[in-house]
Amino acid sequence: MFDSIEHLDSEGVIDKNNVCVYGGSYGGYAATQGPMMRPDLFKCAISEAGLYDINAQYSVEI
């Protein structure tokens, strides 16, 4: 995702100062983690039903 944003910005397709990310389920996890890892690339983030505590997911028995 980060490389894609950088590439599209370098090609003039997007303005990397005006990027938002949205995702659901595991994409929601990515939408949450992306801005924490690279806050310089995201203006906003929306996560729908994402994984927020990955360690807790490993301890759940189904």
C-alpha atoms as an extended CHARMM CRD file, in Angstrom:
* protein
*
        62  EXT
         1         1  MET       CA              0.0000000000        0.0000000000        0.0000000000  PROA      1               0.0000000000
         2         2  PHE       CA              2.7920000000        2.4360000000        0.8860000000  PROA      2               0.0000000000
         3         3  ASP       CA              4.7200000000        1.8220000000       -2.3290000000  PROA      3               0.0000000000
         4         4  SER       CA              1.5230000000        2.2200000000       -4.3590000000  PROA      4               0.0000000000
         5         5  ILE       CA              0.7940000000        5.5920000000       -2.7890000000  PROA      5               0.0000000000
         6         6  GLU       CA              4.3540000000        6.7780000000       -3.3730000000  PROA      6               0.0000000000
         7         7  HSD       CA              4.2980000000        5.5660000000       -6.9950000000  PROA      7               0.0000000000
         8         8  LEU       CA              0.9270000000        7.1190000000       -7.8360000000  PROA      8               0.0000000000
         9         9  ASP       CA              2.0560000000       10.3920000000       -6.2880000000  PROA      9               0.0000000000
        10        10  SER       CA              5.3010000000       10.3800000000       -8.2990000000  PROA      10              0.0000000000
        11        11  GLU       CA              3.2620000000        9.8490000000      -11.4920000000  PROA      11              0.0000000000
        12        12  GLY       CA              0.9890000000       12.7950000000      -10.6170000000  PROA      12              0.0000000000
        13        13  VAL       CA             -2.0940000000       10.5610000000      -10.3720000000  PROA      13              0.0000000000
        14        14  ILE       CA             -2.7890000000       11.3920000000       -6.7130000000  PROA      14              0.0000000000
        15        15  ASP       CA             -1.7690000000       13.9360000000       -4.1120000000  PROA      15              0.0000000000
        16        16  LYS       CA             -0.1620000000       11.9320000000       -1.3060000000  PROA      16              0.0000000000
        17        17  ASN       CA             -1.0800000000       14.7130000000        1.1210000000  PROA      17              0.0000000000
        18        18  ASN       CA             -4.7530000000       13.9240000000        0.5650000000  PROA      18              0.0000000000
        19        19  VAL       CA             -5.0040000000       10.1120000000        0.9220000000  PROA      19              0.0000000000
        20        20  CYS       CA             -7.5250000000        8.2090000000        3.0360000000  PROA      20              0.0000000000
        21        21  VAL       CA             -7.6770000000        4.4540000000        3.5720000000  PROA      21              0.0000000000
        22        22  TYR       CA            -10.7500000000        2.2610000000        4.1490000000  PROA      22              0.0000000000
        23        23  GLY       CA            -11.0270000000       -1.4450000000        4.8230000000  PROA      23              0.0000000000
        24        24  GLY       CA            -13.2580000000       -4.0990000000        6.3240000000  PROA      24              0.0000000000
        25        25  SER       CA            -12.3030000000       -7.2300000000        8.2490000000  PROA      25              0.0000000000
        26        26  TYR       CA             -8.5850000000       -7.8550000000        7.6030000000  PROA      26              0.0000000000
        27        27  GLY       CA             -8.6280000000       -4.7610000000        5.3850000000  PROA      27              0.0000000000
        28        28  GLY       CA             -9.8380000000       -2.9010000000        8.4560000000  PROA      28              0.0000000000
        29        29  TYR       CA             -6.7280000000       -4.0970000000       10.2400000000  PROA      29              0.0000000000
        30        30  ALA       CA             -4.6220000000       -2.7370000000        7.3690000000  PROA      30              0.0000000000
        31        31  ALA       CA             -6.5740000000        0.5250000000        7.4550000000  PROA      31              0.0000000000
        32        32  THR       CA             -5.7320000000        0.8460000000       11.1450000000  PROA      32              0.0000000000
        33        33  GLN       CA             -2.0850000000       -0.2260000000       10.9370000000  PROA      33              0.0000000000
        34        34  GLY       CA             -1.1500000000        1.7280000000        7.8030000000  PROA      34              0.0000000000
        35        35  PRO       CA             -1.5280000000        5.1900000000        9.3170000000  PROA      35              0.0000000000
        36        36  MET       CA              0.2210000000        4.0740000000       12.5040000000  PROA      36              0.0000000000
        37        37  MET       CA              3.2060000000        2.8610000000       10.4800000000  PROA      37              0.0000000000
        38        38  ARG       CA              3.2840000000        5.7820000000        8.0100000000  PROA      38              0.0000000000
        39        39  PRO       CA              1.2860000000        8.7170000000        9.4270000000  PROA      39              0.0000000000
        40        40  ASP       CA              2.8710000000       10.9640000000        6.7950000000  PROA      40              0.0000000000
        41        41  LEU       CA              0.8670000000        9.2220000000        4.0420000000  PROA      41              0.0000000000
        42        42  PHE       CA             -2.6860000000        9.2970000000        5.3900000000  PROA      42              0.0000000000
        43        43  LYS       CA             -5.1250000000       12.0930000000        6.0480000000  PROA      43              0.0000000000
        44        44  CYS       CA             -7.7640000000        9.7290000000        7.4550000000  PROA      44              0.0000000000
        45        45  ALA       CA             -8.5000000000        6.0460000000        8.0410000000  PROA      45              0.0000000000
        46        46  ILE       CA            -11.7930000000        4.1540000000        8.2630000000  PROA      46              0.0000000000
        47        47  SER       CA            -11.9030000000        0.6120000000        9.5980000000  PROA      47              0.0000000000
        48        48  GLU       CA            -15.0630000000       -1.5070000000        9.4770000000  PROA      48              0.0000000000
        49        49  ALA       CA            -15.0790000000       -4.6600000000       11.6200000000  PROA      49              0.0000000000
        50        50  GLY       CA            -11.3000000000       -4.8250000000       11.6450000000  PROA      50              0.0000000000
        51        51  LEU       CA             -8.9490000000       -6.8230000000       13.8290000000  PROA      51              0.0000000000
        52        52  TYR       CA             -7.7630000000       -4.4450000000       16.5080000000  PROA      52              0.0000000000
        53        53  ASP       CA             -5.9950000000       -6.7550000000       18.9620000000  PROA      53              0.0000000000
        54        54  ILE       CA             -4.1500000000       -9.3540000000       16.9100000000  PROA      54              0.0000000000
        55        55  ASN       CA             -2.7030000000      -11.0280000000       20.0190000000  PROA      55              0.0000000000
        56        56  ALA       CA             -6.1980000000      -11.6040000000       21.4160000000  PROA      56              0.0000000000
        57        57  GLN       CA             -7.2120000000      -13.2580000000       18.1390000000  PROA      57              0.0000000000
        58        58  TYR       CA             -4.6010000000      -15.9800000000       18.6550000000  PROA      58              0.0000000000
        59        59  SER       CA             -5.9970000000      -16.8740000000       22.0770000000  PROA      59              0.0000000000
        60        60  VAL       CA             -9.6260000000      -17.3400000000       20.9390000000  PROA      60              0.0000000000
        61        61  GLU       CA            -10.8420000000      -20.9250000000       20.6650000000  PROA      61              0.0000000000
        62        62  ILE       CA            -13.6020000000      -21.6840000000       18.1750000000  PROA      62              0.0000000000
